[in-house]
C-alpha cells in the first residue's frame, strides 16, 4: 500500500468545524491534510443557515464556547473576504405573552451574569428594531452579539486562508484509522493509500460516530433532521435574527418527534431564511410537508408581510446530535492521538472557531483556551449502560 506525505495533523471532515481546525492548526505552525468523502461543506455546513448565536445558550460550557467563538468570528471577519457575508446583525427573541416574557427575562438575566449582552425591549419599542414584526407581542430581548455568516463560503475561505500548510483531499473516503504500539493513532487509510500523522481529528459532523468506530471507539453521534425555507429575494424586511422564546426549549429537547420553532432572518442577497425544525428520522431526506408548513405558518405569525411572499425552495440538513447536547471536543484517552471535534448539533457554525482553537492548541502541545472537561469524548461511558450504541463494529481499527 503506497504511503503519501506525513503531515502533523489529519482532519477528517471539510465542513466549517474541520476548516477551523485546519486554519488554527496551520497558524500554530502545523502541517495539515484535510480529507472529506465529499466536497468542502458538502454535509451539515452546506445545509445550515449560518447562525452564530449566543442568545439560545444557557449559562454553562457551551455558552463559554459560544462567547469565545463570537469574538473569534469578528477577528476572522477582518481576514476573510466579504464573500463570507459576515453580519453582526444581532438577535431579537420575542415573547407572545406575559408568561413567556417572564421566562425570557429570567433566562436573559442568567446569561448576562455569564457575560452575554442582552437588553429587554418593551412591546412599544419592538417596531423600532423590526418594523414588520407582528403587533401584540408582550416584549423581547435584544442580543447584539448574535451574528450570521454564509457557512459554505466561510468553510472554503478558512481553508484558503490557512495557506500552503494545508492540503485538501475532497472526494476521498477514510476507510480505516491506523494504529501502532499501545493503540496510538498513526494516520488513516483511504482507497488511495495511507497517510501517516501523529494526530487525527474527527471533524466528520453527523458521521462522527462512524469515524470514531474506525478507530475502535464509540461516540453516540446521531443525525437530527432539519428543514430551511428560502423565499424569493426581498428588500430588507427582516433586520435581525428573530425567533420566539420557545425556540430555546426546542434546542434543548431530547424528543425524537417533529418540533418546529421559526427562526427568521434576512440575507445580504435578499432571500429570507426560515428555520428551524428538528426530528430524529435517521438520514431520511424526504420532504416533510408538516415540517415546512408549520415553519411557514410560524414565520408569518412573526412577520405577517411574509404571507404574500413566495418560498422558492426548501432544503434539508442533518445536525450531529449527542445525547447531552454538548459537542465532543478534545483528545480521546481510549485511542491516543485521536482528537474529536464533532457533535455540535445545530451550533457547529457558531462554535467552529473556538473548537478549532482548542484542537490546534492540543495538537501543538499548548493549553486549550478554556476548560474542555465538559466536552470529553469518553464521557458517555460514565453513564449507566454506557453509550446509546449496544455494539461496537469489529475489525475497524487497523493495527500496523
N, C-alpha and C positions, 0 to 999 in steps of 0.2 A: 504494500500500500504506500503510495507516494506521500511524502511529508512536505508541507509548504512552510513558509516563513513562520517564525515563532515570535508573536507579539508578547507584550507584557500582560495583556488582558483580552479576553474574548467576550464580546457581548452578544448574547443570543436574543435577538429582537430589535427591529429597526423602527419601533414606534417612538413616541416622544420621550418616554422614560429611558429606553435604550440609547436614544440620541443624546440625552442629557448626561447619561453615564459616560458615554464616549467623549463628549465635549469636555467635561470636567476632568476626566482622566488624562486627556491629551494636554489640558492646561497644567496638570500636575507633572507633566513630563513623560507620561507613559505612552507606549505604542499600543494601538487598539485595532482589533478586527471585529467588525460588526456583521453578523450573519442573520439573515432572515429568509424563511422559506418563500416569502412573497416580496412585494416592493416595499420601499420606505413608506411607513404609515399605512400599510395595507390592512391592518386589523382594527383594533378599537380606536386608535388615534384618528384614523381617517373617517370614522363614523361619529366623531364627537362634535359637540358644539363649540368647544374651546373655552369652557368655563374655568376661570381662575378665581375660586371662591374662598373667602373666609367666613362669609355670612351664614353658611349652613353647618358650621362645625362647632360642636360643644367644646368647652374647655377640656384640654387633655392632650395627649401626644399628637393626634392628627392635626389639631389646631396649631400646635407648635411647629409642625412640619409645614403647614399652610402659610403661617406668618413668615417663616424663613423663605419659603418659595416666593411669596408675594414680593419681597424685597429683591430677590434674585431675578425674577421676571422683569422688574423695572430696570435692573442693570443690563439684562440681555437685550431689552428693547432698544437700548442705546447702541448695541453692537450689531444686532441682526437687521436686515433690510426692512423697509416699511412694508414689504410684501407680506410679512407675517401678521399684519393687521393688529398689532397690539393696541388695545384700547383700555385705558384706565377709567372706564365709564362709571364704575360704582354700581352697587346693587340696591334695590329697593324691595324690601319684604313687607307685604301688606296683610292686614288682618280684616276679616269680614265683619266680626262683631266684637263686643266687649270682652267676651271670654277668651277669644283668640288673641286680642290685643294684650290682655293681662299676661298670658303665657309668653307672648313675644317680648314684652317688656322685661320679664324675668330672665329670659334666655339672653337677651342683649346685655343686661346688667352683668351676668356671669361672664359673658365674652369680654366686656370692657375691662373687667378685673384681670383678664388674661392678656390684655394688650391689643384687643380689637377696637378699631374706631367705629362707633355706632351712635347715631343720634336719632332720637324719636322725631317723627314727623306727624303733627296733628292732622286730622282729616281735612281741614280747610287749607292746608299747605301742600297736600299731595299733588294737586294740579300744577303747582309751580315746578315740580320735578318731572311730572308726566302729564302733559295737558290732555292726552287722550284716555287717561285712566278712567275706569267706570266710577260714577258717583256713588255715594252712600257707604264707602268703606270706613271702618272705625279708626284707621290710622295706620302707621307703618314705621319702619326703622330704615334709615339710610346707612349703607355701608360703603364708604368711599374707597376702601381697599380692594373691593371686587373688580375684576377686570376680565378681558376676553382676548383671545388670540386665535388666529387661523391655525388649527393644530397640525394639519398635514404639512403646511409650509414651514411651520415652526420646527418640526422634526427634521425636515430636509435642510433647512438653513443652519440648524445646530450642527448637523453632521458636516456641512460645508465649512462652517466657521472653525471646526476643530482642526482643519488643515491636513497636512501630509502625514501626521501621526496616526490618522485613522484610515483604515482600508474598509471599504464597504463591499459585502458579498450578498446582493439580493438574489432571490430565486434559488437559494441553496438550503436544503433541509439538514438540520443536525440529526444524525441517526444514532449517535452514542456519545457518552461522556467518558473520556479516557481517564483512567486512574493508575497510580503507581503504588509503591510501597506504602503501607499504612492506609491505603484507600484514598490518598491525596489526589486531587484533580490535577491532571497534567495536559488537558486540552480536550478537543472534541473530534469526532469523526463525522464526515459528511460523505455523500456519494462520490465526491471529487477527491477525497483523500483525508489525511489527518492534519490538524492544526494544533500545535503544541503551545501551551501558555500556562503559567503558574496559577492563574485565576480565570474562572469562567463565571460570567454574570448571567443569571436567569432573569431576563427582562422580556419574557415572552408573553406577558399580558394574560389573556384568558387561557392560553396554552401553557402557562407557567407550571401547572401540575404535571403536564406531560414531560416538560424538560427536567423537572425535579425527579421524575420517575426514571429518566435516562441515567441519572446519577445514582439511582438506587435509594432515594429518599422520598418521603411523602409530603406533599403540600396540597391541602384540600381546596385548590382554586376551582371555582365553578362559574359557568357563564350566566349572566343575568341580562336578558334581552331588553333593549330599549329602542323606541322609535323617535325620530325627529321629523317634524313637518317643516317644509320650506315654502314660503309664499312667493308670489311674484314680487319683483323689485318695487319698492315704495320710497317716497320721501321719508325722512327720519321721524316716523310716528312713535317709535319706542326709543327712548334716550338711554335708559339704564337696563340692567338685567333685573327683570321684575318677576317675582313669584309670590304665591300666597304662603302663609306661615306653615301650612300643613305639609309643605314640601320637605321640611326638615325631618318630620316624623317618618315620611316615606323612605327617605335615605337610610334611616337607622333601622328600618323594619327588617325582620327576618322572614317575612311572608314570601312564599313562592308564588302566590296569586298575583294577578294583574293589579298594579297600582298606578295611578296617573295623578300628577300634580303639575300643572302647566308652569314652565319657565319660559318667559317671552323676552326676546331681545332683538334689536335691530343689528344690522351689519353695515360696514362701510360700502359694500356693493349694492345695498338696497333691500334684499330679501329679509324678511323677519323669520327667525328660527324659533320653533315651538317644540320644546320637550317638556317633561321627561316622563317616560313610562318605565315600569320595572316589572319583570316577571321572570321566573326561572323555568325555562322550557328547553333546556339544552341548547344546541346550536341550530335550532329551527329558525330560519329567516322568513318564514311565511308571514305575509302581511296580516296584521291583526286589525280588522276593521273596528272592533270595540275600542282598542287602544287609541288609534288615531282619531276616532270620532270623539272620544272623551277628551283628548288633548285639545282638539279644535274647539269644543264647547267651552272648556275651561279658559282657553285663551280669549275667546270672545267675551266671556263674563268679565275678564280683567280689562280688555280693550274692545269695547263694542264696535269700534271702527273697523276691526278685522272681520266683522261679519259679512262684509261685501267684498272681501279680498280672496283671490284665488290661491289655493295651495297647489303649487306646481309639481311637487314631488314629495315623497317620504322615503326615508332610508332607515335601516336597522343596524344596530351595533350590539356588541356583547361586552358588558362590563366584567372584569375579572374579580369575582366576589369571593371573599374569605369569611368564615363564619362570624368573626368578631368585628368585621367591618374595618379592620386595620390592615395595611399592606404588610408584606414580608420584606424587610429591608435589612441587609447585612449578611455576615458570614454564617454558614451552616456548619455547626460543630460536628454534625453527623458525617459530613463529607468535606474535609479541609480543602480550602481553595475554591469551593463553590460559594458564590455570593448571590443573594436573591434581591430582586428589585421588581416585584410584581404584586398583584392582588390589590391594586389601588381602587378598585371598583370604578365609580364614575368620576373620581378625583385625580386620576393619573396625570392629566394635562397640567392641572394646577400644581400638583405635588412633584412634578418631574425635576425641577432644578435642585431642590433640597435633596431628593433621592440621589441624583447624580453626584452631588457634593459628598454625600455620605459614602457612596461606593468608591469614589475617587480617593477619598481620604484613607479608607481601609486598604485599598489595593496599593497605595503608595506608602503605606506604613505610618500614616498620620492619625490624628484623632478626629473622629466624626464631629460635626458642628453642633450636635445635640445628642441627647440620650436616646440611643436606639434600642434600649431594652424592651420597650413595649412592642417592637416590631420583629422580635426574634422569630425566625422561620420555624424553629422547632417547638414553639410554644403550644401548639395544638396537641402534642404528645403529653402535656401536663394534665390534660383534661380526662375525666373518666371515659374510657372507651377509645382514647386516642383521637385520631382524625376521623372525618366522615367516611373515608375510604376504609374498606374492610380487607382489602387485599393489595399486595404490592406486586407490580409487574416483575416477572422473573427474567434474569439474564439481561438486564438492561444496562448495568454498569459494566463497562468494558475494561477489565484489568489488562495491563500490558507491562 
